[in-house]
Amino acid sequence: MRVTPELRSRTEAAFRGEAGGLDQLIEAWLPVVLSWCSRLGGPRVDAEEAAHDTLMVVVRRLDSCYDAARFPSWLFGITRRTLGRHRRRAFVARWVPGLTVDVRDPADGPARLYAVSETSRRVQETLERMGADDREVLVLSLLEDRPDAEVAEMLEIPLGTMKSRLRRAREKFLRLARAADLQPGEEA
């Protein structure tokens, strides 16, 4: 996902304080945030709830992001932290006696866009078995086709670190995919 002229325009309108600018910003970025939450959150995280929580932070703290050009990185950082809280909550709920976890079927709601086939589900499960750092760099670089420099900026790491992390993440994904009997080129 690249920052389109429309996303840039709506972001800049919100930063200029235009009437309805914040609403336009939220409306424009919601699909992006929902995509990140669906892809990075895993099966135990309710992507819609995590996206909602992320955007609530944006509404409350937009004034702390001083540059519209840095907004995508700032937003991704908020999404990462929100997903971390949601994953920790889901983990704790699984282990505390008497609590039940509301594990949603990947075919429900917005996750349906990413798990429309058996292969998609298996790829998502493989991604879930990876650590958050590996999963983030793969999603941003390979699934969203972002330039390396943008991924490094969003993850707030040096470009060289991003490239080595991506190489290791690819290798790990391939090992896990082979173990799950996933083959490249399967229909998604």
Secondary structure in CASP SS format (residue, H / E / C, confidence):
PFRMAT SS
TARGET T0000
AUTHOR 0000-0000-0000
METHOD secondary structure of the structure
MODEL  1
M C 1.00
R C 1.00
V C 1.00
T C 1.00
P H 1.00
E H 1.00
L H 1.00
R H 1.00
S H 1.00
R H 1.00
T H 1.00
E H 1.00
A H 1.00
A H 1.00
F H 1.00
R C 1.00
G C 1.00
E C 1.00
A C 1.00
G C 1.00
G H 1.00
L H 1.00
D H 1.00
Q H 1.00
L H 1.00
I H 1.00
E H 1.00
A H 1.00
W H 1.00
L H 1.00
P H 1.00
V H 1.00
V H 1.00
L H 1.00
S H 1.00
W H 1.00
C H 1.00
S H 1.00
R H 1.00
L H 1.00
G H 1.00
G C 1.00
P C 1.00
R C 1.00
V C 1.00
D C 1.00
A H 1.00
E H 1.00
E H 1.00
A H 1.00
A H 1.00
H H 1.00
D H 1.00
T H 1.00
L H 1.00
M H 1.00
V H 1.00
V H 1.00
V H 1.00
R H 1.00
R H 1.00
L H 1.00
D H 1.00
S H 1.00
C C 1.00
Y C 1.00
D C 1.00
A H 1.00
A H 1.00
R H 1.00
F H 1.00
P H 1.00
S H 1.00
W H 1.00
L H 1.00
F H 1.00
G H 1.00
I H 1.00
T H 1.00
R H 1.00
R H 1.00
T H 1.00
L H 1.00
G H 1.00
R H 1.00
H H 1.00
R H 1.00
R H 1.00
R H 1.00
A H 1.00
F H 1.00
V H 1.00
A H 1.00
R H 1.00
W H 1.00
V C 1.00
P C 1.00
G C 1.00
L C 1.00
T C 1.00
V C 1.00
D C 1.00
V C 1.00
R C 1.00
D C 1.00
P C 1.00
A C 1.00
D C 1.00
G H 1.00
P H 1.00
A H 1.00
R H 1.00
L H 1.00
Y C 1.00
A C 1.00
V C 1.00
S C 1.00
E H 1.00
T H 1.00
S H 1.00
R H 1.00
R H 1.00
V H 1.00
Q H 1.00
E H 1.00
T H 1.00
L H 1.00
E H 1.00
R C 1.00
M C 1.00
G C 1.00
A H 1.00
D H 1.00
D H 1.00
R H 1.00
E H 1.00
V H 1.00
L H 1.00
V H 1.00
L H 1.00
S H 1.00
L H 1.00
L H 1.00
E C 1.00
D C 1.00
R C 1.00
P C 1.00
D H 1.00
A H 1.00
E H 1.00
V H 1.00
A H 1.00
E H 1.00
M H 1.00
L H 1.00
E C 1.00
I C 1.00
P C 1.00
L H 1.00
G H 1.00
T H 1.00
M H 1.00
K H 1.00
S H 1.00
R H 1.00
L H 1.00
R H 1.00
R H 1.00
A H 1.00
R H 1.00
E H 1.00
K H 1.00
F H 1.00
L H 1.00
R H 1.00
L H 1.00
A H 1.00
R H 1.00
A H 1.00
A C 1.00
D C 1.00
L C 1.00
Q C 1.00
P C 1.00
G C 1.00
E C 1.00
E C 1.00
A C 1.00
END
